[in-house]
Amino acid sequence: MKPVIDNDSAPYWEGLKQGRLLIQRCPSTGRYQWYPRGHSIHDPTAIPEWVEASGTGEVFSFTVIHRGNTKRPPYNCAMIRLDEGVIMLASLRGIEEADLRIGQRVRVDFEPLDDEITLPVFRPL
Amino acid sequence: MSGIRNKAAIVGLHESPLRDAPGIHPFRIMMDSVLAALDDAGLALADVDGLCVASGDWAEGGAVESVTEFADYAGITPTWFNGTDVGGCSYLVHAGHAAAAIATGMAEVVVIAYAACPRWWPLTTPSFDPFVFPAGPGQYELPYDPTLISAYALMAQRHMAEYGTTSRQLAEIAVTFRRHAATNPHAKMQKPLTAEEVLGSTLIASPLRRLDCCLVTDGGGAIVMTSAERARDLRRKPVLLSGFGAAVRRTQISQIPEDLSTPAVVSGQRAFAMAGLGHKDIDVAQLYDAFTITPLLALEDLGFCRRGEGGAFVSDGNLGIGGALPCNTDGGGMSSNHPGKRGLLALIEGARQLRGEGPGVQVEGAETALVHGLGGTFCASSTAILTV
């Protein structure tokens, strides 16, 4: 499903097209936040700044969806805890279902869907 | 923090016996239930000045302004109304808000009605639900095609890895609720279930299988509330709303705290504090059972066991009759009735237990019931404590 890009999210999607995973950091507390917003959830008076994430993290949880909303072969969704401490939903690539495990170290990769949208996915380190 | 403790009572209730309702519009089931619940209370439609409806989601028959649509269908002009929709626990939220309205004189007789007919509903109505709307917070997740069940599966998988919970422990929850449904003549599923059957059922989103999931039924019900004072003169034994709490937080499962705690922690604490009761005072519980992992997490969030110990709690037989916390005594959403937003039906069963009218199993002499629901994927929570 194609995302509707808005002012809050435009830098994120633009970064992905250039192969960079951008997340936000609160200038007042130094803490990171996911997902992108116009304000800091750690200090609502602060305007978050965009920073490039390390791109590495670990699998916090995962599921393999065998029966989904559409007919397609089983696919996974995973919660990835980036080394910056935020957790995002994404897909894991390059790993068999039987080998999936929580705590697996992963690194971001970039999958273009079309000219406008590139999705971050994660591969085992 | 007594708040609205014992200010308002459930004085009438009705759960539609329907589980398959081909061709019947949900508003018809709601209206039949409203009239039956009013009759149960000894009240008439003309007495109603308050209405709570949240029927704008898929298969619920209405649109975003469904409280207006249903008032029109019913042919009434309520002067206090609430269309709050936070998913499955909306009707528990309505009960708390209705009690506040009754306590302050904003409303005198409030009906809360709900029905949905997902088994035959022909429309694929575009929804504002964040789970299907790839804008705002949803734009970061929908491209990966998560399903509603996958959010619960992510919670279950993590709970297993972090705390050692097993699929068999989850299965025990489904088996217990099915045992309660066996004697409920209206329950959709009454045939006994074994843990092996649950563990052998089709994998939907690992680790959750088909029999870890709630049913999809057509159905609904209604509740009538009024002041505790007026309730004393009505037909049925009043069931007092003694404690109430609600909380909303997050739309994405990825943003759950790392210990997997949900807004139920907040709604539960508030409900217990308002009621002035403790966990050992609760005779029977109705815990929203969208999936087997759901009531397990609720037990931890509400403090019936410590975090991480939900698996041991459910496999010790605590949820059955004679256990520490008999739960989902009508069979719950997993075996009796789950049209989509079960909160109202759980509230009805909580009140039925305190009236001694449980259609499945009855906790003898039950005087306190805890009813807990969630909305979305642990986005909203509401907890009600009922007493007689």
Interface residues (C-beta under 8 A of the other chain):
Chain A: M1 K2 P3 V4 I5 D6 S9 Y12 W34 Y35 P36 F60 S61 F62 T63 V64 I65 H66 R67 G68 N69 T70 Y75 C77 A78 M79 R81 I87 M88 L89 A90 S91 E97 R101 I102 G103 L113 I117 L119
Chain B: P134 A135 G136 P137 G138 Q139 Y140 E141 L142 P143 Y144 D145 P146 T147 I149 S150 A153 L154 M155 Q157 R158 A161 E162 T202 L203 I204 A205 S206 P207 L208 Q252 I253 S254 Q255 E258
